[in-house]
């Protein structure tokens, strides 16, 4: 199965506002739609194909990144919004579902290198060649705003940072909006004050960048989760033995972490989910193990044929498509309060 490429662009603008006086506990951990092997091992969860699955999308998507911070940030102009935008561009590159092509910071670096080479102090035969960049087929267009709030608790104050991203996934060829949603990332920091108002411990302004970065990562988690579920990655089975199988896609093609997949095949023009498995990505292919076969009576004969014939997968095209999207583990380790 050949590997194709699609290009996704990101356009973002940062706006900063502020308010105070919130009450009640604030949720900071984002709510993500994910699945695990436990969901199928100990339950009767139906084995289904994910939404919007398609073999034409079983490839690593190329993402062109553009973040454009709004400089009109009012009374909170000292917050490093441009730095946060650059961090988001960097961190989204850790999603192996995407290949990131910079359209903002990277272009500045490219222009700087061209100016240096134009000085004539380098080998002219190896000078930078332009016009070979990747074009974007898809655009992830996003407006980003940052909000800072402070509110009272019994024995301390809390500062809440919110990064809100309103985004659309657009097919540039047709102008169709494939996906549109909002992601909101939050981070909370504690401040301890005397009755006089003097700060005696906890969070201080020098740590503000980390708080904003944590809120940004939480927003990115939601965006990546929703787009990954909207555009699941997959591959064709190239091996089968007992409850073990292999697919022709791996880490280089968008799989990462322990990935839950649905195995399926087409019969009489109908895609039939047959089993749920878990794959461990290699570089360009991934071995996996069946977690549970389907108990749908419409596919029991097919499953019996698969188990009886080790070469069934060679006579019939079978595929595995992802359920849920694993996120980079470092996203849970960085910027914690």
C-alpha positions, 0 to 999 in steps of 0.5 A: 500500500503506497504512502501518500501525503496531505498537508495541513496548515495552522493559522492562529491569533492570540488575544489576551484579556483578564478578569477576576472573582471566580468561585468553585473548583476549576477543572484543569485536566482536559477531557479526552476521548480515548480507548484502551485494551481494558475497555474491550477485555472486561466489557461488552463494548461493541466492536465498531469502525471509527468515524471518517475512516478511509484508506486514503488517510492511512498516512502521516499528515503533513501540517504547515504551522502558522501562529500569528499572535495579536500584539494588542493585548491590553493590560496584560501585554507583558505576558509572553504570548508570542513565546507561547505561540512558538511553543505550541508550534514546537510541541504539536510537532511531537504528534507523530500523526503529523509532519510539521512544516513551519510557516512562521518561525521556520520561515524567519530562520529560512530568510535569515539563512538566505541573507547569510548565504547572499553575503557570498561567504559560502560555497555557491554550488550548495546554496539554498534552493527555493521553490521545493517547499510542500503545499498545504492541502488542508488548513487547521485555522485557529484563533487563540485567546489567553485569559488570566483570572485571580480568585480567593480561596480560604487560605490562599489565592489562585491564578487561573490561566486559560488558552482558548483555541477556536479552530476549523479544519479546512479542505483548501481544494474545496473550501469545505470545513471538515471539522470545527470546534473549540479547545480550552486549556487551563492551568492554576497557580497558588499564591499565599498572602498575609492579610496585608496583601504581601505575598509570602509564598507560592507562585510568582510572576517569573513562573508565568511562562510555565503556567501559560505553556501548561494551559497551551499544552492542555489545549493542544491535547484536545485539538490533537485528540479530536483531529486524531479521532476525526482522521484515524490512521491505519494500515493493511495487514501483512501477516497473521498467525493465531491472535498475532498480526502485523500491519504495514504502517508504524511510527513513521506513518503516524502510529505512536504508543500502545495503539488500539485498532479495529481490524476489518475487511470488505465483503460484498462491498461492506466493511465488516469490523472483525476484531479489536487489537493492540499494536506496538509501533515499529519504524515502518510496520507494527506487530499487534495482538488480538484483544477480542474477536467480534461476536456479531453473527454476521461475521462469525463464518469469516472469523472462523475462516481466518482462524482456520486459514493462515493465508486468509489475509493474503487472499482477502485485503484486511486492514487495521484502523486506529481507535483514539489517538495516543498523545506524547508522554512528555505532554504530561510531564512538562509545565506541571504546577 
